[in-house]
Amino acid sequence: MSSDYPQDSEQPFVSHLVELRDRLLRTILVVFLLFFGLAFYANEIYAYLAGPLLKHMPAGSQMIAIEVASPFLAPFKLTLVVSVFLAAPYILYQAWAFVAPGLYRHERRLVLPLLVSSSILFYAGIAFAYFVVFPLLFAFITTTAPVGVTVMTDISKYLDFVLTIFFAFGISFEVPIFTILLIWTGIITRESMVEKRPYIIVLAFIVGAVLTPPDPISQTLLAVPIWMLFELGLFFSRFFTREHEVEPEQGLLMEEKQDVASRPQASDDGDG
């Protein structure tokens, strides 16, 4: 009988590992299927990504490939990244489905909307970088080239450059989510955030300087949205704070007890 006890206690952990493996395999499969479907349009996808730079390059300039395999690898590398970006909502859903059973009801009511809004904000950051930042940035860079210098950008270096910008803006657009979570979890109060607003504005410009190329255009175009998004998160955080102030702590404890009681309990074989 004593040999059965470790097996019973280990079974939930093993089942969690099996579930985690299955969800990872599903995620990899979705990314692979997206990559396989988009691989036939790899060159078209890269041409679309290079459009903002090509529009502002001087007449007679063109992109080049320094390395032998770059004409093949760069478009397919971009296609793989695009596949991961497109699969992001499904990846977040799998993460949500894995952790949701361990959350209380009031936590689930918050986490699911935050997952959806974080996906939307991430895509919004990428779209802002492509449609707003790139035209201004490349117009500035290409017009400041010294006399006698022909702009000929390597396709691999350009890909790394734009992916860095995409990632920087995608993460930076998550500022409202981070702000709400910090206030909701009680790590910092909304009043303290308001008091530290001047420091956060300075921090936004520091982040813009670190995550973007060393030019004032891209730094400002990243810092200002971070500041505005912080203000947006600060505005919406008042609703979460107000909800916690209205809902008594005792009510939360009762809700947690009800959730625990509603979960399936393991049978106590030892008393039998």
Helices and strands as residue ranges (DSSP letters): H 4-38, G 39-41, H 42-56, H 70-86, H 88-99, G 100-102, H 105-128, I 129-133, H 134-143, H 155-172, H 175-184, H 190-195, H 197-211, H 216-246, H 249-262, G 269-271
